[in-house]
Amino acid sequence: MAAQPHKVKLGLVQMRCTADPKENLANALSKAAEAAQRGAQIICLQELFTSLYFCQIEDHKYFQLAEEIPGPTTDKLCEFARAHQVVLVASLFERRSAGLYHNTAAIIDADGSYLGKYRKMHIPDDPSFYEKFYFTPGDLGFRSWQTRYAKIGVCICWDQWYPEAARLTALHGAQILFYPTAIGWHPAEKAEFGQRQHSSWETIQRGHAIANGCYVAVPNRVGHEAPDGGPGLEFWGQSFVADPSGTLIAKASPDQEEIMIVEVDLDALDTQRTHWPFFRDRRIDAYGQIQQRFID
């Protein structure tokens, strides 16, 4: 008798955020509870889900939002995971020490145990994405974690543009690569550049799935946010899951909160990697120059 496929249900929470961290946490946990009731076993929340995306401006007052990890929020998340028997991936603003902060994802197993953290490695500094003011680049490297339901890897938002990040995470054995995200349009640019920007974002992550023969799951926030006035950002939602061939198997709307439940077959990784053996054919003896900033 053939072995039964190893299938896992993912839950991606795409939500709007307010200026009230307690309200955002309650909303996220309510949606995660619904996801669990609908069968989700691994639930991923969007980037910095407990607050508005404050990186649109540089203001020291927003450092007050940071907390230790593990800390008060992860304690609540661990309790939730244990009660619902789900794995949680949660992106938070980490206060590591005075003057030292990170954009960090906590990974919590289905028994409520805190498995560890990933600190965002690539930090952007673009108009309305002034993250270098707030976050120190990560120093924990690229990792994966064996959870009850699958071996998962986590990167965060701007990391998704870097094939090196996806490759190294996959080489650590990740079967599913999660990218908690907060990305959107500048309203004045949407008409001219919006379609192109979104296409690039989606395409490169589908490429990560293909190149590494793994699932890629991306929860993005939705809604318009302007923390201190001004034009703000229109987050484009459209959370998605791509299979190891890069095919989109689920995609959320551009303007509504959604709880996506997506079943993935982990046995498909072996099939994909056997027929498209990119790991086998890598020329690791020829890649030394990748550590250089630029090859003159």
QUIVENQUI-V765054 format. One record per residue. N is the residue number from 1. RES is the residue in three letters. PSI is psi as a letter, one per 40 degrees, with the letter a starting at -180 (NA if undefined). D_CENTER is the distance of its C-alpha to the mean C-alpha in Angstrom with 1 decimal. Layout:
n:N res:RES psi:PSI d_center:D_CENTER
n:N res:RES psi:PSI d_center:D_CENTER
This chain:
n:1 res:MET psi:h d_center:37.6
n:2 res:ALA psi:i d_center:34.3
n:3 res:ALA psi:i d_center:31.3
n:4 res:GLN psi:i d_center:29.1
n:5 res:PRO psi:i d_center:25.7
n:6 res:HIS psi:g d_center:22.9
n:7 res:LYS psi:i d_center:20.8
n:8 res:VAL psi:i d_center:17.7
n:9 res:LYS psi:h d_center:16.5
n:10 res:LEU psi:i d_center:12.8
n:11 res:GLY psi:h d_center:12.2
n:12 res:LEU psi:h d_center:9.7
n:13 res:VAL psi:h d_center:10.8
n:14 res:GLN psi:h d_center:11.4
n:15 res:MET psi:i d_center:13.7
n:16 res:ARG psi:i d_center:15.9
n:17 res:CYS psi:i d_center:16.3
n:18 res:THR psi:a d_center:19.7
n:19 res:ALA psi:e d_center:21.2
n:20 res:ASP psi:h d_center:21.8
n:21 res:PRO psi:d d_center:19.2
n:22 res:LYS psi:d d_center:21.2
n:23 res:GLU psi:d d_center:21.1
n:24 res:ASN psi:d d_center:17.3
n:25 res:LEU psi:d d_center:16.9
n:26 res:ALA psi:d d_center:19.6
n:27 res:ASN psi:d d_center:18.1
n:28 res:ALA psi:d d_center:14.8
n:29 res:LEU psi:d d_center:16.8
n:30 res:SER psi:d d_center:19.2
n:31 res:LYS psi:d d_center:16.7
n:32 res:ALA psi:d d_center:15.3
n:33 res:ALA psi:d d_center:19.0
n:34 res:GLU psi:d d_center:19.7
n:35 res:ALA psi:d d_center:16.9
n:36 res:ALA psi:d d_center:18.6
n:37 res:GLN psi:d d_center:21.9
n:38 res:ARG psi:e d_center:21.0
n:39 res:GLY psi:e d_center:20.2
n:40 res:ALA psi:h d_center:16.5
n:41 res:GLN psi:d d_center:16.3
n:42 res:ILE psi:h d_center:12.6
n:43 res:ILE psi:h d_center:10.8
n:44 res:CYS psi:h d_center:7.2
n:45 res:LEU psi:i d_center:7.5
n:46 res:GLN psi:i d_center:6.3
n:47 res:GLU psi:h d_center:6.4
n:48 res:LEU psi:f d_center:10.0
n:49 res:PHE psi:e d_center:11.0
n:50 res:THR psi:e d_center:14.4
n:51 res:SER psi:i d_center:15.8
n:52 res:LEU psi:i d_center:16.5
n:53 res:TYR psi:g d_center:14.8
n:54 res:PHE psi:e d_center:17.7
n:55 res:CYS psi:e d_center:17.0
n:56 res:GLN psi:d d_center:19.2
n:57 res:ILE psi:i d_center:22.1
n:58 res:GLU psi:h d_center:23.2
n:59 res:ASP psi:h d_center:24.8
n:60 res:HIS psi:e d_center:25.3
n:61 res:LYS psi:d d_center:25.4
n:62 res:TYR psi:e d_center:21.6
n:63 res:PHE psi:e d_center:21.6
n:64 res:GLN psi:e d_center:23.1
n:65 res:LEU psi:e d_center:19.7
n:66 res:ALA psi:i d_center:18.5
n:67 res:GLU psi:i d_center:19.2
n:68 res:GLU psi:i d_center:19.5
n:69 res:ILE psi:h d_center:17.1
n:70 res:PRO psi:i d_center:18.5
n:71 res:GLY psi:a d_center:20.1
n:72 res:PRO psi:d d_center:21.0
n:73 res:THR psi:d d_center:17.6
n:74 res:THR psi:d d_center:16.6
n:75 res:ASP psi:d d_center:20.1
n:76 res:LYS psi:d d_center:19.7
n:77 res:LEU psi:d d_center:16.5
n:78 res:CYS psi:d d_center:18.4
n:79 res:GLU psi:d d_center:21.3
n:80 res:PHE psi:d d_center:19.4
n:81 res:ALA psi:d d_center:17.9
n:82 res:ARG psi:d d_center:21.4
n:83 res:ALA psi:d d_center:23.1
n:84 res:HIS psi:e d_center:21.0
n:85 res:GLN psi:f d_center:20.5
n:86 res:VAL psi:i d_center:16.8
n:87 res:VAL psi:h d_center:13.9
n:88 res:LEU psi:h d_center:11.4
n:89 res:VAL psi:h d_center:8.0
n:90 res:ALA psi:h d_center:8.4
n:91 res:SER psi:h d_center:7.6
n:92 res:LEU psi:i d_center:11.2
n:93 res:PHE psi:h d_center:13.8
n:94 res:GLU psi:h d_center:15.6
n:95 res:ARG psi:h d_center:19.4
n:96 res:ARG psi:d d_center:20.4
n:97 res:SER psi:i d_center:24.0
n:98 res:ALA psi:h d_center:26.1
n:99 res:GLY psi:e d_center:24.8
n:100 res:LEU psi:h d_center:21.8
n:101 res:TYR psi:i d_center:18.4
n:102 res:HIS psi:i d_center:14.8
n:103 res:ASN psi:h d_center:11.3
n:104 res:THR psi:i d_center:10.2
n:105 res:ALA psi:h d_center:8.1
n:106 res:ALA psi:h d_center:10.8
n:107 res:ILE psi:h d_center:11.2
n:108 res:ILE psi:h d_center:14.2
n:109 res:ASP psi:i d_center:16.3
n:110 res:ALA psi:e d_center:18.3
n:111 res:ASP psi:e d_center:21.4
n:112 res:GLY psi:e d_center:19.9
n:113 res:SER psi:i d_center:19.8
n:114 res:TYR psi:h d_center:17.4
n:115 res:LEU psi:d d_center:16.4
n:116 res:GLY psi:a d_center:15.0
n:117 res:LYS psi:i d_center:12.5
n:118 res:TYR psi:h d_center:10.4
n:119 res:ARG psi:h d_center:11.4
n:120 res:LYS psi:h d_center:9.9
n:121 res:MET psi:d d_center:12.5
n:122 res:HIS psi:h d_center:13.0
n:123 res:ILE psi:h d_center:14.1
n:124 res:PRO psi:i d_center:15.3
n:125 res:ASP psi:g d_center:18.7
n:126 res:ASP psi:i d_center:19.4
n:127 res:PRO psi:h d_center:21.3
n:128 res:SER psi:e d_center:19.5
n:129 res:PHE psi:g d_center:16.5
n:130 res:TYR psi:g d_center:18.6
n:131 res:GLU psi:d d_center:16.0
n:132 res:LYS psi:d d_center:18.5
n:133 res:PHE psi:d d_center:20.8
n:134 res:TYR psi:d d_center:18.5
n:135 res:PHE psi:h d_center:16.4
n:136 res:THR psi:h d_center:17.8
n:137 res:PRO psi:i d_center:16.1
n:138 res:GLY psi:i d_center:14.7
n:139 res:ASP psi:e d_center:17.5
n:140 res:LEU psi:e d_center:16.2
n:141 res:GLY psi:a d_center:15.5
n:142 res:PHE psi:h d_center:13.3
n:143 res:ARG psi:i d_center:13.6
n:144 res:SER psi:i d_center:13.2
n:145 res:TRP psi:h d_center:14.4
n:146 res:GLN psi:h d_center:16.9
n:147 res:THR psi:i d_center:16.4
n:148 res:ARG psi:d d_center:19.1
n:149 res:TYR psi:d d_center:17.8
n:150 res:ALA psi:i d_center:16.0
n:151 res:LYS psi:h d_center:15.0
n:152 res:ILE psi:i d_center:11.3
n:153 res:GLY psi:i d_center:9.4
n:154 res:VAL psi:h d_center:6.2
n:155 res:CYS psi:i d_center:5.6
n:156 res:ILE psi:h d_center:4.7
n:157 res:CYS psi:b d_center:6.1
n:158 res:TRP psi:d d_center:9.6
n:159 res:ASP psi:d d_center:9.1
n:160 res:GLN psi:e d_center:8.5
n:161 res:TRP psi:e d_center:12.3
n:162 res:TYR psi:h d_center:13.5
n:163 res:PRO psi:d d_center:14.9
n:164 res:GLU psi:d d_center:15.9
n:165 res:ALA psi:d d_center:12.5
n:166 res:ALA psi:d d_center:11.8
n:167 res:ARG psi:d d_center:15.4
n:168 res:LEU psi:d d_center:15.7
n:169 res:THR psi:d d_center:12.8
n:170 res:ALA psi:d d_center:14.6
n:171 res:LEU psi:e d_center:17.9
n:172 res:HIS psi:e d_center:17.0
n:173 res:GLY psi:e d_center:17.1
n:174 res:ALA psi:h d_center:13.6
n:175 res:GLN psi:d d_center:14.4
n:176 res:ILE psi:h d_center:10.9
n:177 res:LEU psi:h d_center:8.0
n:178 res:PHE psi:h d_center:4.6
n:179 res:TYR psi:g d_center:2.2
n:180 res:PRO psi:h d_center:2.0
n:181 res:THR psi:i d_center:5.2
n:182 res:ALA psi:g d_center:8.9
n:183 res:ILE psi:i d_center:11.2
n:184 res:GLY psi:a d_center:14.7
n:185 res:TRP psi:i d_center:18.3
n:186 res:HIS psi:h d_center:21.1
n:187 res:PRO psi:d d_center:23.6
n:188 res:ALA psi:e d_center:26.4
n:189 res:GLU psi:e d_center:24.7
n:190 res:LYS psi:d d_center:23.2
n:191 res:ALA psi:d d_center:26.5
n:192 res:GLU psi:d d_center:27.0
n:193 res:PHE psi:e d_center:23.6
n:194 res:GLY psi:d d_center:21.2
n:195 res:GLN psi:d d_center:21.5
n:196 res:ARG psi:d d_center:21.3
n:197 res:GLN psi:d d_center:18.2
n:198 res:HIS psi:d d_center:16.3
n:199 res:SER psi:d d_center:17.8
n:200 res:SER psi:d d_center:16.9
n:201 res:TRP psi:d d_center:13.1
n:202 res:GLU psi:d d_center:13.3
n:203 res:THR psi:d d_center:15.9
n:204 res:ILE psi:d d_center:14.4
n:205 res:GLN psi:d d_center:11.3
n:206 res:ARG psi:d d_center:14.0
n:207 res:GLY psi:d d_center:16.0
n:208 res:HIS psi:d d_center:13.5
n:209 res:ALA psi:d d_center:14.0
n:210 res:ILE psi:d d_center:17.7
n:211 res:ALA psi:d d_center:18.3
n:212 res:ASN psi:e d_center:16.8
n:213 res:GLY psi:f d_center:17.9
n:214 res:CYS psi:i d_center:14.7
n:215 res:TYR psi:i d_center:12.5
n:216 res:VAL psi:h d_center:9.4
n:217 res:ALA psi:h d_center:7.4
n:218 res:VAL psi:g d_center:5.6
n:219 res:PRO psi:h d_center:6.3
n:220 res:ASN psi:i d_center:8.0
n:221 res:ARG psi:i d_center:10.7
n:222 res:VAL psi:i d_center:14.3
n:223 res:GLY psi:i d_center:17.7
n:224 res:HIS psi:h d_center:19.7
n:225 res:GLU psi:h d_center:19.4
n:226 res:ALA psi:g d_center:22.1
n:227 res:PRO psi:d d_center:22.1
n:228 res:ASP psi:f d_center:25.5
n:229 res:GLY psi:a d_center:27.0
n:230 res:GLY psi:a d_center:27.0
n:231 res:PRO psi:d d_center:25.5
n:232 res:GLY psi:a d_center:21.9
n:233 res:LEU psi:i d_center:18.9
n:234 res:GLU psi:h d_center:18.5
n:235 res:PHE psi:h d_center:14.8
n:236 res:TRP psi:e d_center:14.9
n:237 res:GLY psi:b d_center:12.9
n:238 res:GLN psi:f d_center:13.3
n:239 res:SER psi:i d_center:10.1
n:240 res:PHE psi:i d_center:11.0
n:241 res:VAL psi:h d_center:11.4
n:242 res:ALA psi:i d_center:13.4
n:243 res:ASP psi:i d_center:15.8
n:244 res:PRO psi:e d_center:17.1
n:245 res:SER psi:e d_center:19.5
n:246 res:GLY psi:e d_center:17.0
n:247 res:THR psi:h d_center:18.4
n:248 res:LEU psi:h d_center:16.5
n:249 res:ILE psi:e d_center:17.2
n:250 res:ALA psi:i d_center:15.7
n:251 res:LYS psi:h d_center:14.9
n:252 res:ALA psi:i d_center:15.0
n:253 res:SER psi:i d_center:17.4
n:254 res:PRO psi:e d_center:17.3
n:255 res:ASP psi:e d_center:18.8
n:256 res:GLN psi:i d_center:18.6
n:257 res:GLU psi:i d_center:16.6
n:258 res:GLU psi:i d_center:15.8
n:259 res:ILE psi:h d_center:15.0
n:260 res:MET psi:h d_center:14.3
n:261 res:ILE psi:h d_center:15.8
n:262 res:VAL psi:h d_center:15.5
n:263 res:GLU psi:h d_center:17.7
n:264 res:VAL psi:i d_center:17.0
n:265 res:ASP psi:h d_center:19.8
n:266 res:LEU psi:d d_center:19.1
n:267 res:ASP psi:d d_center:22.7
n:268 res:ALA psi:d d_center:21.7
n:269 res:LEU psi:d d_center:20.1
n:270 res:ASP psi:d d_center:23.5
n:271 res:THR psi:d d_center:25.2
n:272 res:GLN psi:d d_center:23.0
n:273 res:ARG psi:d d_center:23.3
n:274 res:THR psi:d d_center:27.0
n:275 res:HIS psi:d d_center:27.8
n:276 res:TRP psi:g d_center:25.6
n:277 res:PRO psi:g d_center:26.0
n:278 res:PHE psi:d d_center:24.0
n:279 res:PHE psi:d d_center:23.5
n:280 res:ARG psi:d d_center:27.3
n:281 res:ASP psi:e d_center:28.3
n:282 res:ARG psi:h d_center:26.3
n:283 res:ARG psi:g d_center:28.9
n:284 res:ILE psi:e d_center:27.7
n:285 res:ASP psi:e d_center:31.1
n:286 res:ALA psi:e d_center:30.6
n:287 res:TYR psi:e d_center:27.3
n:288 res:GLY psi:d d_center:28.5
n:289 res:GLN psi:e d_center:28.5
n:290 res:ILE psi:e d_center:24.7
n:291 res:GLN psi:e d_center:24.9
n:292 res:GLN psi:i d_center:27.0
n:293 res:ARG psi:d d_center:25.7
n:294 res:PHE psi:i d_center:28.0
n:295 res:ILE psi:h d_center:30.9
n:296 res:ASP psi:NA d_center:34.1
